[in-house]
């Protein structure tokens, strides 16, 4: 991902003085990966959509900018709820300068195409954790009658007679592929069946929300989803579910520091695979209607984990769990089966004293007695989170650079961690910049 990064972004860092057990409770924000498709869904609605539970994150702002760019009205009401009215939209285009900063922009392709009969969306390009193509998104749209050409870095999709229902079998589970094609199918003519579809809670949140606006969808939450196309769907009020990945990251912060953390506004059912592993490692897990508590054992036990599509162990928690296993008793193995390059945090953790060896998609993590603070660099969103966790547990000072990665997925992370007792500060770093350079770059 070649995100537009300012000099200030590059200079900003997070400083952590580790070694203190984190305790207390913190509230989970709305889920980034639920909010992004929910915002794109406004393109389908024949009326204003009012949102709640939308987190304040850079990626969300990018998606709002993208939708406004198409001519929709994007406003906030006096209760600071987001309103999107796409009845004024008339430009089904997603330009490179916006798409290059967030690959999830591809989520507007299905809605734009099924609404307007044509769309032009920049190819997302790869990112740090892998090539992340969208070939399955495009194949599904072609099965629904779209003519797709890719030239000059743009996808040009045309469906002059509108899209029709189809039977789509995904070669492998794709979350945004499932979401993109679900939205395309909502206004297509006839029935669409998706086999080997993603069953993530964020997919269910999208289906629930689309149903509340008039869509006909069944099977979400399983790997077979059936959509009956309708003429139109109305505006209405929809809400993003809590962010299960953020919640688990704070629970991991309590465990790795030998503390005891509760996350409120959370859904235990969405984290069953993670919580099962926490129990296997000796952690104490308690859950309620909308809260989860994890307390650390005196010494974490090693375990073996393979990332899998939901309800398996989430790939978005692999880096955070690896940080925990660095301090476990014994040797753990962590297999990353979803992305081809999601071990960028390993070398940084090794700089902090971790003992990790890579063998292809497998990380062998030998537990060590302690981690030591160091200067490390964030490379992608969840890798950054694992470095924060390691810094919280390490002895001494950890300085994490390129923290703009972490701001993409964690709302007010220092504030929430300080509430749990962490010694964490953000430094602009501009004090090291000579004024000329700072002024030049603004
Ligand atoms: C979503 O990405 C999430 N992002 C990711 O979260 C998450 O890691 C991922 O699902 C897996 O759970 C959002 O929801 C915005 P995929 P997505 O399509 O949909 C390959 C985070 O940290 N693939 O499920 O882009 C792909 O390369 C982010 O919050 C194709 O080959 O992931 C990957 O190896 C990171 N062709 C695998 O499938 C396609 O057309 C799963 O990708 C689509 C995907």
Boltz pocket constraint, residues with backbone or C-beta under 6 A from the ligand:
constraints:
  - pocket:
      binder: B
      contacts: [[A, 32], [A, 33], [A, 36], [A, 104], [A, 130], [A, 131], [A, 132], [A, 133], [A, 134], [A, 135], [A, 136], [A, 137], [A, 138], [A, 172], [A, 173], [A, 174], [A, 175], [A, 176], [A, 177], [A, 315], [A, 316], [A, 338], [A, 339], [A, 340], [A, 381], [A, 382], [A, 409]]
      max_distance: 6.0
